[in-house]
Amino acid sequence: MSQRELLLVLSHAHGCSACRERLLSDPAPLLRSRPLTEAEKSTLTRLKFEDFITPELLAHATGCTMAELDRYRDEPVVRLRHL
């Protein structure tokens, strides 16, 4: 299961406006090489700008919990690895 990868992508996109814009405008190239399930890719492609306004909205839009997003927010790989 690639839940970790999904949370890494979400956490990074929430904090990095350039990567968030790329994810929202054309997600296919960004997600192609990521070890995500089809359901996770589908979740990411359905996201809208409004879903990133607060962590609560992002958690609700993706089915993740706030605790999961919080746990990954400060991971070094989230802060350093662009999408």
Secondary structure by P-SEA (a helix, b strand, c coil): caaaaaaaaaaaaaccaaaaaaaaaccccccccccccaaaaaaaaaccccccccaaaaaaaccccaaaaaaaccccccccccc
